[in-house]
Amino acid sequence: MTFPAEKAPGRTRLLERLMAVVRPEFRTEIYIPAPDDPVFAADECAVANCDRTAASTRRRLCNAHAIRFRKRGCPPMADFLADPGPPVRGRRSLAACVVAGCRYGRGAKNGLCAKHRDRWTRAGKPDLASWDAPDLAPGDSATSECRLPFCDLWVANPTKLFCAGHDDRWHRHDRPDPDRFIADCELVGTASIDLRDLAPQLRLEIQYALQCRHDVRSRTAAPRLVMPAVRRVTALGITSLLDLSEQQWRRRVGPVPTRCP
């Protein structure tokens, strides 16, 4: 049985103590450990020039490259690393219109953006190599860029927040809060511990637990191993670890069934 926050024994005192002892580096909604973190370390993807973190310690490939590796039939790792294919999608600017100087996103098979495709069609679809394409740049290109920090494409019109391709992605995700969407896009493939969905006190309690684990340094705990626990307490809908007794915790959060190999 849970009990109201105002009747929880020691709840106020615990909150005050946590606020006093949790250090600033852990008082963040998204904890991103340093590459050389002694506890929350996560290997980088073994593919050259890939900035994502490895999804498993066995193959040392990020999730995107691991999927590509399996689709190729799990070849010898040396062969795969020698030819891993094009950069994976996620945190990069999308392809721009083929017209020189145009930074609208491609929207046609011939490489034109939607705006130039319309002008090209009205011009009778001339050969692109000889077509004198009009300059359709916005008045202030700097303020017309996609709001995603890693994308330099232009938005279709002043009412848009993102370039055409990233606007489509935003709509496919049911148009979440733009700042949340931007943060999620920047986190793709990054080793991080996301505490944004936790209630304030519960978040502080987990931050304290992370700080203690970091300070003891007895065992490593990569973010990919920590996040399942964070998701489980989030799904319970609690506001503090004190909401459940020890017996209730044992019943609610039992051992995770082992998957078959």
C-alpha positions in Angstrom: 0.0 0.0 0.0 1.3 3.5 -0.8 0.8 6.4 1.4 0.2 10.2 0.7 3.3 12.3 0.4 2.4 14.5 3.3 2.1 11.4 5.6 5.2 9.7 4.4 7.6 9.3 7.4 10.8 11.1 6.9 9.8 12.3 3.4 10.5 16.0 3.9 13.7 15.3 5.8 14.9 12.9 3.1 14.3 15.5 0.4 16.2 18.2 2.3 19.2 15.8 2.8 19.2 14.8 -0.8 19.2 18.3 -2.0 22.2 19.0 0.3 24.3 16.0 -0.8 23.7 15.4 -4.5 26.4 17.1 -6.4 25.7 19.4 -9.4 27.1 17.0 -11.9 24.4 14.5 -11.0 21.6 17.1 -10.6 20.7 16.8 -14.2 17.7 15.3 -16.0 19.9 13.6 -18.6 23.2 12.2 -17.2 25.8 11.7 -19.9 29.0 10.1 -18.4 32.4 11.2 -19.6 34.1 8.7 -22.1 36.6 7.8 -19.4 34.0 7.5 -16.6 35.3 4.7 -14.3 31.8 3.4 -13.5 29.3 4.4 -16.2 31.7 3.9 -19.1 30.3 2.8 -22.4 32.5 1.7 -25.3 32.3 3.6 -28.5 31.2 1.9 -31.7 34.1 0.1 -33.3 33.2 1.5 -36.7 35.6 4.3 -37.7 34.1 7.8 -37.4 30.9 6.6 -35.8 30.2 8.7 -32.7 27.6 6.3 -31.2 28.1 4.1 -28.2 28.3 0.3 -28.5 25.0 -1.6 -27.7 26.9 -4.6 -26.5 30.4 -5.3 -25.2 30.7 -8.5 -27.2 30.7 -7.0 -30.7 31.3 -3.3 -29.8 28.9 -2.0 -32.4 26.2 0.6 -31.9 22.6 -0.5 -32.4 22.4 0.9 -36.0 25.6 -0.9 -37.1 24.7 -4.0 -35.2 21.5 -4.2 -37.3 23.4 -3.7 -40.5 25.9 -6.4 -39.4 23.1 -8.9 -38.8 21.5 -8.0 -42.2 24.8 -8.9 -43.9 24.7 -12.3 -42.3 27.2 -11.6 -39.5 30.4 -11.7 -41.6 33.8 -11.7 -40.0 34.1 -8.5 -38.0 37.3 -7.4 -39.7 35.5 -7.6 -43.1 32.5 -5.6 -41.8 34.7 -2.9 -40.2 36.6 -2.6 -43.4 33.4 -1.8 -45.3 30.6 -0.8 -42.8 28.7 1.2 -45.4 27.5 4.8 -45.4 27.2 6.8 -42.1 24.2 5.8 -40.0 21.2 8.2 -39.8 20.3 10.1 -36.7 22.5 13.1 -35.8 23.4 14.6 -39.2 22.1 17.1 -41.6 19.9 15.5 -44.3 20.6 15.8 -48.1 20.2 19.2 -49.6 18.7 20.1 -53.0 21.1 19.5 -55.9 20.8 23.2 -57.0 24.0 25.0 -56.1 23.6 27.1 -53.0 20.1 25.8 -52.1 19.8 24.4 -48.6 16.2 23.2 -48.8 15.9 19.4 -48.3 15.6 17.1 -51.2 12.0 16.2 -52.0 12.2 14.5 -55.4 14.0 11.5 -57.0 16.1 13.9 -59.2 17.5 15.6 -56.1 15.5 18.8 -56.2 13.8 20.3 -53.2 10.0 20.7 -53.3 10.3 24.4 -54.3 12.7 23.9 -57.2 10.8 20.8 -58.3 7.7 23.0 -58.7 9.7 25.6 -60.7 11.4 22.9 -62.8 8.1 21.3 -63.7 6.6 24.6 -64.7 9.7 25.2 -66.9 8.9 22.0 -68.8 11.3 19.7 -67.0 14.5 20.8 -68.7 17.8 19.0 -68.4 19.1 19.8 -64.8 22.7 20.2 -66.0 21.7 23.2 -68.2 18.7 24.5 -66.3 19.1 28.0 -65.0 17.5 27.4 -61.6 16.2 30.4 -59.7 17.6 31.5 -56.4 14.9 30.6 -53.9 16.9 31.3 -50.7 15.0 32.9 -47.8 15.6 36.5 -46.9 17.6 35.5 -43.8 19.1 32.1 -44.3 20.7 32.1 -40.8 17.3 32.4 -39.0 15.6 29.9 -41.5 17.7 26.9 -40.5 16.3 23.8 -39.0 16.2 24.0 -35.2 18.1 20.8 -34.8 21.7 21.9 -34.0 23.3 19.3 -36.3 21.2 20.2 -39.3 21.9 23.2 -41.5 19.0 22.8 -44.0 16.3 25.5 -44.3 12.8 25.2 -43.1 10.1 25.3 -45.8 8.4 28.5 -44.5 8.6 30.7 -41.4 5.9 28.7 -39.6 8.1 25.6 -39.6 10.6 24.6 -36.9 12.4 21.9 -38.8 13.6 21.2 -42.3 11.2 19.1 -44.4 12.8 15.8 -43.5 13.1 16.4 -39.8 9.6 18.0 -39.8 8.3 14.6 -41.2 10.1 12.8 -38.4 8.6 15.2 -35.8 5.1 14.5 -37.2 5.7 10.7 -37.2 6.4 11.1 -33.5 3.1 12.8 -33.0 4.6 16.3 -32.7 6.1 16.2 -29.2 7.3 19.3 -27.4 10.0 20.7 -29.8 12.6 21.0 -27.1 12.1 17.4 -26.0 12.2 16.3 -29.7 15.5 18.1 -30.2 17.0 16.6 -27.1 15.9 13.1 -28.1 17.4 13.5 -31.6 20.7 14.7 -30.1 20.7 11.6 -27.8 20.3 9.1 -30.5 23.1 6.5 -30.1 24.6 8.3 -27.1 25.3 6.6 -23.8 23.0 8.5 -21.4 20.8 8.0 -18.4 17.5 9.7 -19.0 15.6 10.8 -15.9 13.2 13.3 -17.4 10.1 11.3 -16.9 10.6 10.7 -13.2 8.8 12.7 -10.5 11.1 15.4 -8.9 11.8 13.6 -5.7 12.2 10.2 -7.3 14.6 11.7 -9.8 16.7 13.1 -7.0 16.7 9.8 -5.2 18.0 8.0 -8.4 20.5 10.8 -8.9 21.8 10.1 -5.4 22.0 6.4 -6.2 24.0 7.1 -9.3 26.3 9.4 -7.3 26.9 6.6 -4.7 27.5 4.0 -7.3 30.0 6.4 -9.0 31.8 7.1 -5.8 32.1 3.5 -4.6 33.5 2.4 -7.9 33.1 -1.3 -7.1 31.5 -2.3 -10.4 30.8 -0.8 -13.7 27.3 0.0 -14.8 26.9 1.1 -18.4 23.9 3.4 -19.1 22.3 0.6 -21.2 22.2 -1.5 -18.0 20.9 1.3 -15.8 18.1 2.5 -18.1 15.9 -0.7 -17.7 15.7 0.0 -14.0 14.8 3.7 -14.6 12.1 2.6 -17.0 10.7 0.1 -14.5 10.3 2.7 -11.7 8.9 5.2 -14.2 6.2 2.6 -15.2 5.2 2.2 -11.6 4.0 5.8 -11.5 5.5 6.4 -8.0 6.8 9.8 -6.8 9.5 8.3 -4.4 11.1 5.1 -3.6 9.4 5.4 -0.2 6.0 4.9 -1.8 6.5 1.2 -1.5 7.7 -1.0 1.3 10.6 -3.4 1.0 8.1 -6.3 0.6 6.2 -4.4 -2.0 9.3 -3.7 -4.0 10.2 -7.4 -3.9 6.8 -8.2 -5.3 6.6 -5.4 -7.9 10.2 -5.6 -9.2 11.2 -9.2 -9.3 14.0 -10.7 -11.3 13.9 -10.1 -15.0 13.3 -13.3 -17.0 16.4 -14.5 -18.8 16.0 -14.5 -22.6 16.8 -17.6 -24.6 20.1 -17.3 -26.5 
